[in-house]
Amino acid sequence: MEPSQKIDIKQMKVLLIFFIVGDLMWFLPSFTASASKQDAWISAIIGVVVGLGIASFIYGFSTKFPGMTLIDINRRVLGRFAGGVLSSFYLLHLLMNGSAQIRVIGDFMTTQMMTETPMRVVLFLFAAVVLISIRTGLPVIARTAQVFFMMFVVLFTILFLLLVPESEPHNLLPLASHNTAEMMRGGFFVIAFPFCQLTVFLMLFPLLEKEEMTFKSFITPVLYGGAAIVLVVTLSILVLGSFMTEHQIYSTYVMAKKISIGNFLQRLEAILVINYLLSTYFKCVISIYAFCRGVTILFGLSDYRVLALPLFLTMFGTAYVVSSDVVFLNSLGPAWALWEITEFLALIPFVYAMHLIRSRISGNQLGSS
Amino acid sequence: MSAILLISLLCAWAIFRECMPLVKKKLAKDAVVYMLLLLTGASLSICNIRLIEVPSPMLLLQAAYGPLLKWLGLQ
C-alpha cells in the first residue's frame, strides 16, 4: 500500500506558483514578442486576464466533481471506453510535457553553460532527480517546494530590482502600434502555456488534506504567477528591446547577463539559472507525478511508485525523441500551444457539456417515470 | 557500449527487484504495465545513448495543426 499522499492548501499554493512560473522564463518572452513586438507586455496582460478566466473555469469544474481526479471524471462522464481513450491522450500529453521540461534544461545547459557536456548526461541526471522525487511522494515534493519558495521569491526580486536600472523605456515605443489580432496572437501563448496546462491540478486536488480549496486560495497563487509573467515579459522588452527578445532563444538569460552595478556586481545570470532550474524542476515533477497517478488510476494498479523506474527510462528517452535540436524545439511552440488549448477544450468544456447533457437526460427520465 | 550495458543492467535489476515481486503477489496488471513502460523506456534510452535518429512524434503535431496555425497567422 502506498503511504498517504495528502498535502495542505499552503503547499498546494506554492506548487501552483511554481507550476505557473515553470518554464515560462525560457521561451515565453520570445514567443510573445514574435507576435506583437514591443507590445508584448500588452499581449501578456491580455493573456493573463483570459488565463485567469480559464483557471477559474478549471476550479469551477473541479468543484462539480469533488474528490475525483480527471481520469475518474472522464470515466464517469464519458464511460469506460471513451473516457479511457480521452484519458490516455491526456496522459500522453502529460508525459510529453514532463519530458519537454527535461529537454529544455538539457538544451539550455549544453548550449549556454556546459557546452562540452553531452546532452544525454544532463538529461540522465535531471531525469534521475525527477525519479527520486516521484518515489518519495507528493508530500515531500510539496515540502521541498515550500523550502525553496522563499529563496525563489528573493532571487526573483533581486533580479527584478537589478534589472530596473538597465531598462530603457523607449524600447516600449511606439506604444500599442499593433492591431488587436496581433496582440491576441501574442496573448495566445500566455493563455496556452501556463494557464491551459493547469488541468494537471485536477489530478492533485483530491490529494488535499481535510479542508477544501476555496476559490480565493486557488486564484491568489494563479494571480501571482500571472503577475510574474507580465513582469518577465515587460522587463525583457524594456531591457533587450523587441528585436533581441524575439530573436534570442533564451532572451531572459541574455537579459540577466546585462546586469552590471558600477562594473563591480556582474555575471548575475547564475541567479536566474537557479530560479529557472527550480521552477522547471517543479513543473516537470508535477506533470510526471500526475502522469504516474493517472496511469495507476486508469489501469487500476496498486501503487504508483512502482512505475517510477521504468518511467525514468521513458522520460530520459522521450526527452531525446521529442526534438532533434533546440531550434526545432523552439519552432514547436505555436503547434504545442494549440495542442495545450485543444487538450483543455476536450478535457474541460467538452466533458462538462457532456456531463450537463447526461444529467439533463437522466433528470428527464426520472421526471417521466 | 558501456552505457547500453548500464541500461541493460538497470532493466535486469528492475525486472528482478520490482517486476518479479509484482508477479509473485499476483498483480498481473501491474506487471504488464511495468514491463510495457520498461521496454518503451529502454528502447528510447538506447536510441538516446547511441544517438540513433528517431523521427520526432512532434512532427505529427506540426502536420495536424499546420493548416490551423497558418489560418491563425502563427506560422
Interface residues (C-beta under 8 A of the other chain):
Chain A: A35 M96 R120 L123 A181 R185 F188 V295 F299 G300 L301 S302 D303 V306 L307 L309 P310 L311 F312 L313 T314 M315 F316 G317 T318 A319 Y320 V321 V322 S323 S324 F328 L332 P334 A335 W336 A337 L338 W339
Chain B: I7 L10 C11 A14 E18 L22 L27 K29 D30 V33 Y34 L37 L38 T40 G41 A42 S43 L44 S45 I46 C47 N48 I49 E53 V54 S56 P57 M58 L61 Q62 A64 Y65 G66 L68 L69 L72 G73 L74 Q75
